[in-house]
Amino acid sequence: MSFKKRESTTDKAFSHEEQLAKIYEVRKMMGPIADRLPAICSEDSISRYLRARNWNTKKAGKMLKETIKWRSEFKPEKIQWEDIAQEAETGKMYRANYYDKFGRTVLILRPGFQNTNAVNKQIMYLVYCMENAILNMSSDQEQMAWLIDFQQWNTSSISLKATRETAKILQNHYPERLGIGILYNPPKVFESFWTMVKPFLEQKTHKKVKFVYSDNPQSKKVMEDLFNMDKLESAFGGRSSGGFDYEAYGQRMREDDKKMSSFVDSGCSSAYSPSIMSELQRSELSSDQCSEASDEGGCSSCDKAASSNVEVADEKVQGQPHDSKDVANGNTKVAVR
């Protein structure tokens, strides 16, 4: 789709023409790679990287190149249902068969339904779900909604390694893809954990998160404003009796795998060949290490500080009781952006 000027607070500082000029500047930084990787180097894609870096072209270009490197190694578009089917058995993460009222793809997460221990496979499944959600986005939408259900969740559900890797991948390689994140009925102990790990997330990311509680009238309105209640599952206060069906979902994903293969074969998502990576290395920005240290959410010093925050949080949270039903009711607040 053609680039459209977004209306976030940061974007308002630049006219449509100024935004286009910055997009073309980043595209020029990519060199010949831009033509060989048309999907990730499209105007809309580049604009997401620019928004993630407050329209700083140097930082956005660096971020985009890091994503190209990551995709060449991880090969997310090559992941098939059979590669990750075991991860999906409990319905811990899946794409809903409806959109929210803004036309955004909906991903449902149930971290309390974790069924595996291998973090690399868990991350592979996360990436598969992200790619599938993007594949199924409507033509005029580029963001998704996350519905996170805390049923059966307790502190033993937390994997620090998975948490760090998840945040890193989502923020660095899928910038501006999250439109809203709903934390549904999180137990009180999670609220404490969230407060401690929030510095691990970029500010614009955690501002998109809302705490929602089933017994709170304001929370109910938040859900009604976002979703068609006839389609929303009863687990989230909706009127639909439908739920996760592993066999039916597997069939949907196999069909989507065919769509993804056709998309890749059509040239819309070019293969990340060794020659492209060589070209990328030749066009690398010679950024000063000191300026790199100032990158918001993308520098090594920030990563170290974030890791420290998460580890401290883990020590404190592991000492809390494992009660997934301890939901705050009395002075419940909805975190409205």
N, C-alpha and C positions, 0 to 999 in steps of 0.2 A: 504494500500500500504506500501511497505517496506520503511524504512527511507532513505532519500537521503540527502547528505550534501548540505546545502544552501550556496549561495555565497554572502551574504550581507557583508558589511564592518566589522561588529562585528564578524561574523562567520569565516572570514578568519584568525582570530587569533588562531583558533583551528583546528587541523587536524580532519579527519573523525573519527578516533579512539578516539580522545579526546572528541569529541561531543557524541559519543556512550557511553563513560564512564560516562559522566555527565547525560545522559538520564537514564542509569541504576541506577545511584545514586539516582535520583529523584524517579524512580520507586520503589526502595527499601524503600524510605521514606514512600511510600503509603502503604506498608505492604500488607496484603491479599486483600486489596481493589483493587489493580492493576489487579488481576485476575478476580475479580467480576465485574469490570467496564472496560472491554477491549477496548472500543472505546475511552473514554477520557484518558485512561492510555496507549494508544498505543505509539510507538516510535515517530511517526509524531506529535501526539498531545502534548506530553511532550516537544518535540523540540520547538514547538511554544511558550510554556510558558517559556522555557529557553531563547529563542531569545528575548522575551518581557522583560526579566529581565537580559539581557546582559550576559547570561550563568552563572548566580549566582544560584547555585543549591538550596541553602537555601530559597532564595526569590521565585524562581520558584515553589518549593515544597509548600510553603505557599500559593502562588497564585492559584495553582491547587487545593489545599484542599478547599480554599474559593469558587472556582467554583463548586466543588462537593457539598458543602453545599448549594450554591445558586440553583443549579439544583434540589436538593432534595426538596427544598421549592417551587420553581417556576414551576417545571415540564414542561419545554419548549416542550419536545417531545410529550406531551399529548394535546397541543393546536390544535384544529380543526378549519377548515374554518368557521363553523357555529358560533364559539365562537367570531370571529373577523370580520365577513363579513361586518358589518356596517362600520367599520373603512376603508375598502377598496373601498367603493362606488365611491369616487371621483378620484381614481387613484393616491392618494398622495404618495403611495409607492407600487411597484410591481416588480416582477422578469420579465425581458425581455425574449423574446423567442429566443434569440441569445446569443452568447458568444463574447467576444472581441477577438482581434487577438492573444492574449496570452492564449486563452482557458479559460478565467475567466468568471464565472457567473456574469451577469450584473444586478444590482438593480437600479431601477429608482425611484427617490424621487422628489416630487413636494410639498415642504412645504407650498407654497401659496394656496394649495388645501385642507388645514386642514378643517375637517368637524365635529370634536368632541371636547369636552372639558375635558373629563375624562382622566387624565394622565395615570392612571393605565391601561386603555384599549389601549391607544396609545402605551405604552411600550409593552404590550402583543402582539400587532400587529407587532411592530418592531422585537421582539424576534421570532415570527412566521415566518416573512420574512427571518430572518437570518438563522433559522433552515431549511427553504425550500431552500434557496440558497445553503447551505452546502450540503443538500441532493442531489441537482442536479449538483454538481461539477463534472467535468471530473476526471477520476481516477488519472491523473498525475498533478492535480491542487488543491491547498488548499486555494487560495485567491480569492477575488471577486473585481469587479469594481463597484463604485458608480457613477451614473450620477445624479446630482442634478440640477433640472430646477427651475429657480427663477421666472418663469411666475406667475403673480398675487401676488408675495411676497411683503410684507411690514413689518414694524417693529411690527405691531400688530400680526404678525404671530409667534412671538417669545414667547415661554413658557420657562421661566428659569428653572422651576422644571423639565420639560421634557428634556431640554438640559442637565442639570446636570445628570439626571438619564440615559439618552441615552449614554453619554460619559462614565459614570461609568460602565455600563453593557458591552459596546463594548470593552473597554480597559481592564477590569478585567476578563471578562468571554468569550470573543471571540478574544483573542490576536492573532496578526499576520494574521487576516482574511482579512483585508483591503489591497488590492494591490495598488489601486489608487482611489482617489476621485476627480471627475470633478465638479467644481462649474461653472455652465453654465449661463452666463450673470447675475452675481450678481449685484444688484444696488450698487451705491457708498456708501450708508449708511451701507450696509452689510460689505463692506470692512473695515469700521471703527469698526464695531462690532467684526469682525473676529480678528482684531489686538488686541483688548482688551481681548477677551476670549481665544486667542491662548495659554496663559500660563495654561489654564485649561486642555489642551491636552498634552499628552506625546510628546516629540520632534519628535520621529520617526513616530508618527501618523500625525502631521500637515505637516511634510515634504512630505507626500504622496499626499497632496492636490494641485491641479492646478486650477488657475483662468483662465477661458476660455471665450472668447467673440466672438460673431458671426461675427463681422465686422473686426476682426483682422486676417491678413494672417498667423501669427505664430500660433495663436489658431487653425485655420483651419487645419494646418499641424498636430498639436497635435491630433486632432480628427481622421484625416485620418490615422495616424500611429497606432492608437488604435483600430479603428473600421472599419468593412466592411460598406462603405457608402451606399451600396444598401440595407442593413438591418437596418441601423440606422434611427430612426425616423426623419422626417423633422424638428421637434422642436429642434433637436440638430444639424441641418445642414446636415442631411443625406438625402437619396433619397427615403426612404420608406414612404408611405402615411398611413401606419398602425398606430394605437394608442391603447389606453387602452379600452378594451371592458369588462365591468364588468361581464356580464353573462358568456362569454367565459372564462374569467380568473377564475371565480368561479369554473367552471367545471374542469379546469386544476388543481386547488388547491385541489379539492375533490379527484382527481386521485392521487395526490401526498400524500394526507393524508393516503390513503391506502398503499402507498409505505412506508411511515413512520411507520405505524402500523406494517407492515410486518418486517421492519428493527428492531423494538423494540422487537417484538415477537420472532425473530430469535436468540435473545440473543446478537446481535451486540451492542445493547445499553441497558445494564441491568437496571432493575428498581432500584431506589435509596431507598432501604428498610431501615426500622429503624435499623436493625442489621448492615447494612453497615455504617450508621451514627454513631452508637456506636463504631464500629471499627475505624472509622475516628477519633473520639474523643480520643480514646486510643493511637492512633499513632501521635497525634498532636505534632508539634515541639515546644519545650520550648524556643521560641525565646525571646531574651532580648528586652524589650520595646524600648530601645534607638536605637537598630539596626533597629527595625521596622520603626522608624521615618525617617530612611534614605532611605527607599524603594522608588524608582523612580516611581511616579505616583500611588503609592498604599498605602500611609500612611495617617494617620488622619490629621497630620499637613499640608500636601500638599492639602488634600481635603478641609480643612478650608480656606487655602489661595486661592484655586481655586474658592470656593464658593464666597469668597469676590470679586475676580476678575469679576465673572459673574454678581454679584449684582451691582457693580460699572458700569459695561458695560451697564446693563439694564437701570440704571438711565440716562446715557448719551444718549443711543439709543432711549429711549422713547421720548426724547425731539427733535428728528429729524423728518422731514416731512415724511409722509407715502407715498412716491412715488416709486412704484416698477419699474418705467420706467427710473429711473435716473441711467443709465448704463454708466460707464466711457468709453469714446471712445478715447480721444486725446492721453494721455500718458499711454495707457493700457499696462500692463505687464502680461506675462504668468508665473505663478509660477512653474518653471520647477525644479524638484528635481535634 
